[in-house]
Amino acid sequence: MIKKFNSKKGQLFTILSILLIGLMFLSFEIFSYFHQNQSVKMRVSTMNSFLNSIETNLQRQMYISGFRIFFVAEDYISTTGNYINITNFFNSGFFNGTVAGSVNPILTGVTYSDIINSVNSKGAKINVNITMTNSTITISQDDPWHVKFTMISDFTMTDREQLASWQKKQNISVLIPVEGFVDPIYTIGTGGQYLRTIDKTIYEGNYVNGGNTVNLSDHLDSGYYSANPSAPSFLKRLEGNFSPDPNGIESFVRITDVTSLSAKSVVDYIYFSSSNPSFSCVSGMPSWFRIDDAHFSKYQVNGSLVSC
């Protein structure tokens, strides 16, 4: 009887031991799962923060790249006396660092490959691989005073331990101000003798007041620019395209700045083109200041017109 009892007791002990060992393994597995899950969450959070910083860095690098390409474009126009094709010029400069087939030192460090190398160098510090493929760029304007430089890429970021990865269509855009750049219409129109820097007017809507042309005179003398959808945009000016644009800008030509004088409207894109619409002079302005009929209202000179 005692032996039978001890046998049952031994069986119970064995079963309990097995259950305890099973619970230990289960606890370990649960702990390992939560620990691994927590590690993955932390890694994902780190990579997500890194992705945000990469996008900010890409914007900064693209701004620098776009700014330098515009600078190089100005130099090319001044040196050759030729306008450019915006799309071709930017693609060559951004992807190859070249202008007219030759490497331009000003673009060193800001080309597409330079940007990719910089991104991967930063990625290596946190053990991730980054690829950007099928990249394209566009140059456009949504307002008269800024150029939008956009890069679209297939972006992939992968953790080297295969814990997480991102795939997305990356769209990076930056706005580059046109103020401060040289107007190519003046560069070519004066044979490089006079360079006009774009500077936004402070007198928009307040050029002439009760026949007082002081503001209009300062607008002229300061070489200010005004927005006008009848005028060509900055991008069109780089291409020598004088057609109207919703983001157009214009200035007045100061006859004292040019050597080849023409008796026509001094609105720049008219003065430097073959167009010659009818015009009038303005009381209180220099005798050579002529303005065409289409601009009377914009510059508020209707009450100050005189025959030339």
C-alpha positions as CSV (number, residue, x, y, z in Angstrom):
1,M,0.0,0.0,0.0
2,I,2.8,2.3,0.9
3,K,4.7,1.5,-2.3
4,K,1.6,2.3,-4.4
5,F,1.2,5.6,-2.7
6,N,4.9,6.5,-3.3
7,S,4.5,5.5,-6.9
8,K,1.6,7.9,-7.4
9,K,3.5,10.6,-5.5
10,G,6.4,10.2,-7.8
11,Q,4.2,10.4,-10.9
12,L,2.7,13.7,-9.6
13,F,6.1,15.1,-8.9
14,T,7.2,14.2,-12.4
15,I,4.2,15.9,-14.0
16,L,4.7,19.0,-11.9
17,S,8.3,19.1,-12.9
18,I,7.4,18.9,-16.5
19,L,4.8,21.6,-16.1
20,L,7.3,23.9,-14.4
21,I,9.9,23.3,-17.0
22,G,7.3,24.0,-19.7
23,L,6.3,27.2,-18.0
24,M,9.9,28.3,-17.8
25,F,10.4,27.7,-21.5
26,L,7.1,29.5,-22.3
27,S,8.1,32.5,-20.1
28,F,11.5,32.6,-21.8
29,E,9.8,32.5,-25.3
30,I,7.4,35.3,-24.3
31,F,10.2,37.4,-22.8
32,S,12.3,36.8,-26.0
33,Y,9.4,37.8,-28.2
34,F,8.7,41.0,-26.3
35,H,12.4,41.8,-26.1
36,Q,12.7,41.3,-29.9
37,N,9.5,43.2,-30.6
38,Q,10.8,46.1,-28.5
39,S,14.1,46.1,-30.3
40,V,12.3,46.2,-33.7
41,K,10.2,49.1,-32.5
42,M,13.3,51.0,-31.3
43,R,15.0,50.3,-34.6
44,V,12.0,51.4,-36.6
45,S,11.8,54.6,-34.6
46,T,15.5,55.3,-35.1
47,M,15.2,54.7,-38.9
48,N,12.1,56.8,-39.2
49,S,13.9,59.8,-37.4
50,F,16.8,59.2,-39.8
51,L,14.5,59.3,-42.8
52,N,13.2,62.6,-41.7
53,S,16.7,64.0,-41.3
54,I,17.7,62.6,-44.7
55,E,14.7,64.4,-46.4
56,T,15.7,67.7,-44.7
57,N,19.3,67.2,-45.8
58,L,18.2,66.4,-49.4
59,Q,16.3,69.7,-49.5
60,R,19.4,71.6,-48.3
61,Q,21.7,69.9,-50.9
62,M,19.2,70.4,-53.7
63,Y,18.9,74.1,-52.8
64,I,22.7,74.4,-53.0
65,S,22.8,72.5,-56.3
66,G,20.0,74.4,-57.9
67,F,21.5,77.8,-56.8
68,R,24.9,76.9,-58.2
69,I,23.4,75.7,-61.5
70,F,21.6,79.0,-61.9
71,F,24.9,80.8,-61.1
72,V,26.7,78.7,-63.8
73,A,23.9,79.4,-66.3
74,E,24.4,83.2,-65.8
75,D,28.1,82.8,-66.4
76,Y,27.5,80.7,-69.5
77,I,25.1,83.2,-71.0
78,S,27.4,86.1,-70.2
79,T,30.4,84.2,-71.7
80,T,28.8,82.8,-74.8
81,G,26.1,85.4,-75.5
82,N,23.6,82.6,-75.9
83,Y,20.5,81.7,-74.0
84,I,20.1,78.2,-72.6
85,N,17.6,75.4,-72.7
86,I,16.5,75.1,-69.0
87,T,15.7,71.3,-69.0
88,N,18.9,70.3,-70.8
89,F,21.1,72.7,-68.9
90,F,19.8,71.5,-65.5
91,N,19.9,67.8,-66.3
92,S,23.5,68.1,-67.5
93,G,24.6,70.1,-64.5
94,F,22.8,68.1,-61.9
95,F,23.4,64.6,-63.1
96,N,26.8,65.0,-64.7
97,G,28.3,68.3,-63.3
98,T,28.9,69.4,-66.8
99,V,28.2,72.5,-68.9
100,A,28.3,72.2,-72.7
101,G,30.0,68.8,-72.2
102,S,32.7,70.0,-69.9
103,V,33.0,69.4,-66.2
104,N,32.4,72.6,-64.3
105,P,34.3,72.9,-61.0
106,I,31.6,75.1,-59.4
107,L,29.3,72.0,-59.5
108,T,31.8,69.7,-57.7
109,G,30.2,68.3,-54.6
110,V,26.6,69.2,-55.5
111,T,25.8,66.7,-58.3
112,Y,23.3,63.8,-58.1
113,S,26.1,61.3,-57.4
114,D,27.6,63.5,-54.7
115,I,24.2,63.7,-53.0
116,I,23.8,59.9,-53.1
117,N,27.2,59.4,-51.7
118,S,26.5,61.8,-48.9
119,V,23.2,60.1,-48.0
120,N,24.8,56.7,-47.9
121,S,27.7,57.9,-45.9
122,K,25.3,59.1,-43.3
123,G,23.3,55.9,-43.5
124,A,26.4,53.8,-42.9
125,K,26.7,55.4,-39.4
126,I,23.4,53.8,-38.3
127,N,23.9,50.6,-40.3
128,V,21.3,51.2,-43.1
129,N,21.6,51.0,-46.9
130,I,19.9,53.6,-49.1
131,T,19.2,53.5,-52.8
132,M,17.6,56.2,-55.0
133,T,16.8,55.1,-58.5
134,N,14.8,56.3,-61.6
135,S,15.5,59.9,-60.5
136,T,14.1,62.8,-62.5
137,I,14.2,66.5,-62.0
138,T,11.9,69.4,-63.0
139,I,12.3,73.1,-62.9
140,S,9.2,75.2,-62.7
141,Q,7.6,78.4,-61.2
142,D,4.5,78.7,-59.1
143,D,5.1,82.4,-58.4
144,P,7.1,85.2,-60.0
145,W,9.8,85.4,-57.4
146,H,10.8,81.7,-56.9
147,V,11.9,78.8,-59.0
148,K,10.8,75.3,-57.8
149,F,13.5,72.6,-58.2
150,T,12.0,69.1,-57.8
151,M,13.6,65.7,-57.7
152,I,11.4,62.5,-57.8
153,S,13.1,59.1,-57.0
154,D,12.3,55.6,-56.1
155,F,13.7,55.6,-52.5
156,T,14.6,52.5,-50.5
157,M,16.1,52.3,-47.1
158,T,16.9,48.9,-45.6
159,D,18.3,47.9,-42.2
160,R,21.4,45.8,-42.7
161,E,20.1,43.4,-40.1
162,Q,16.9,43.0,-42.1
163,L,14.8,44.3,-39.2
164,A,12.9,47.0,-41.2
165,S,12.8,48.7,-44.5
166,W,11.1,51.6,-46.3
167,Q,10.1,52.0,-49.9
168,K,8.5,55.1,-51.2
169,K,8.3,57.5,-54.1
170,Q,10.5,60.3,-52.8
171,N,9.4,63.8,-53.9
172,I,11.8,66.6,-52.8
173,S,11.1,70.2,-53.8
174,V,12.9,73.4,-52.9
175,L,12.2,77.0,-53.7
176,I,15.1,79.1,-55.0
177,P,14.5,82.9,-55.0
178,V,15.1,84.7,-58.3
179,E,16.0,87.9,-56.6
180,G,19.8,88.5,-56.7
181,F,20.3,86.7,-60.0
182,V,21.2,88.6,-63.2
183,D,18.6,89.1,-65.8
184,P,19.8,87.4,-69.0
185,I,17.7,89.7,-71.2
186,Y,19.9,92.6,-70.2
187,T,23.1,90.6,-70.5
188,I,22.4,89.6,-74.1
189,G,20.5,92.8,-75.0
190,T,23.5,95.0,-74.1
191,G,26.1,92.6,-75.3
192,G,27.3,92.0,-71.8
193,Q,28.0,95.7,-71.2
194,Y,25.3,96.1,-68.5
195,L,24.2,93.5,-66.0
196,R,20.9,94.0,-64.2
197,T,20.2,92.2,-61.0
198,I,16.6,91.2,-60.2
199,D,15.3,93.2,-57.3
200,K,11.6,93.2,-56.3
201,T,9.9,96.7,-56.3
202,I,8.7,98.3,-53.1
203,Y,6.2,100.4,-55.0
204,E,3.7,97.8,-56.4
205,G,0.3,99.5,-56.7
206,N,1.8,102.9,-55.7
207,Y,3.8,104.2,-58.6
208,V,2.0,107.5,-59.3
209,N,-0.2,109.5,-56.8
210,G,-2.1,112.5,-58.1
211,G,0.4,113.1,-60.9
212,N,3.4,112.7,-58.5
213,T,5.9,110.4,-60.2
214,V,8.5,110.3,-57.4
215,N,7.9,106.6,-56.7
216,L,7.9,105.7,-60.4
217,S,11.1,107.6,-60.9
218,D,12.8,105.7,-58.0
219,H,11.4,102.4,-59.4
220,L,13.1,103.2,-62.7
221,D,16.4,104.4,-61.2
222,S,16.6,101.5,-58.7
223,G,16.1,99.0,-61.5
224,Y,13.3,97.4,-59.6
225,Y,11.2,94.5,-61.0
226,S,7.4,94.1,-60.9
227,A,5.2,91.0,-61.4
228,N,3.1,91.1,-64.6
229,P,1.5,88.1,-66.3
230,S,2.0,89.9,-69.6
231,A,5.8,89.6,-69.2
232,P,8.1,86.5,-69.4
233,S,9.1,84.7,-66.2
234,F,12.6,84.3,-65.0
235,L,12.9,80.8,-66.5
236,K,11.6,82.1,-69.9
237,R,14.2,84.9,-69.7
238,L,17.0,82.4,-69.4
239,E,15.7,80.8,-72.6
240,G,15.3,84.0,-74.5
241,N,11.5,83.5,-74.6
242,F,9.7,86.8,-74.4
243,S,6.1,85.4,-74.3
244,P,3.7,86.2,-71.5
245,D,3.7,84.0,-68.4
246,P,1.5,83.8,-65.3
247,N,4.7,84.3,-63.3
248,G,6.2,87.0,-65.4
249,I,8.3,89.9,-64.2
250,E,9.4,93.1,-65.8
251,S,11.5,96.2,-65.3
252,F,12.2,99.5,-67.1
253,V,15.3,99.9,-69.2
254,R,17.3,103.0,-68.3
255,I,18.5,104.4,-71.6
256,T,21.6,105.7,-69.9
257,D,22.6,102.0,-69.4
258,V,22.5,101.0,-73.0
259,T,24.6,102.1,-76.0
260,S,22.1,101.2,-78.8
261,L,19.2,103.5,-78.3
262,S,15.7,102.8,-79.5
263,A,12.6,105.0,-79.6
264,K,10.2,102.5,-78.1
265,S,8.7,101.4,-74.8
266,V,11.3,101.0,-72.1
267,V,9.6,97.9,-70.6
268,D,12.5,95.5,-70.8
269,Y,11.0,92.6,-72.8
270,I,9.6,95.0,-75.3
271,Y,12.7,97.2,-75.6
272,F,15.0,94.2,-76.2
273,S,12.6,92.5,-78.7
274,S,11.4,93.3,-82.2
275,S,8.0,94.3,-80.8
276,N,7.2,98.0,-81.0
277,P,3.7,98.8,-79.8
278,S,2.5,102.4,-79.7
279,F,3.7,104.4,-76.7
280,S,3.6,107.8,-74.9
281,C,5.9,109.8,-72.6
282,V,5.1,110.6,-69.0
283,S,5.1,114.1,-67.4
284,G,7.6,114.2,-64.6
285,M,9.7,111.4,-66.1
286,P,12.9,111.7,-68.2
287,S,12.3,112.7,-71.9
288,W,13.5,109.3,-73.1
289,F,11.1,107.4,-70.8
290,R,8.4,105.9,-73.1
291,I,5.7,103.4,-72.0
292,D,3.4,101.4,-74.2
293,D,-0.4,101.6,-74.0
294,A,-0.8,98.2,-72.4
295,H,1.2,99.4,-69.3
296,F,-0.6,102.7,-68.7
297,S,-2.9,101.4,-66.1
298,K,-0.4,99.1,-64.2
299,Y,2.0,102.0,-63.6
300,Q,-0.9,104.5,-63.0
301,V,0.3,107.0,-65.7
302,N,-3.0,107.6,-67.5
303,G,-3.3,111.1,-66.1
304,S,0.3,112.0,-66.8
305,L,0.7,111.1,-70.4
306,V,2.2,113.5,-72.9
307,S,3.3,113.2,-76.5
308,C,6.9,112.2,-77.2
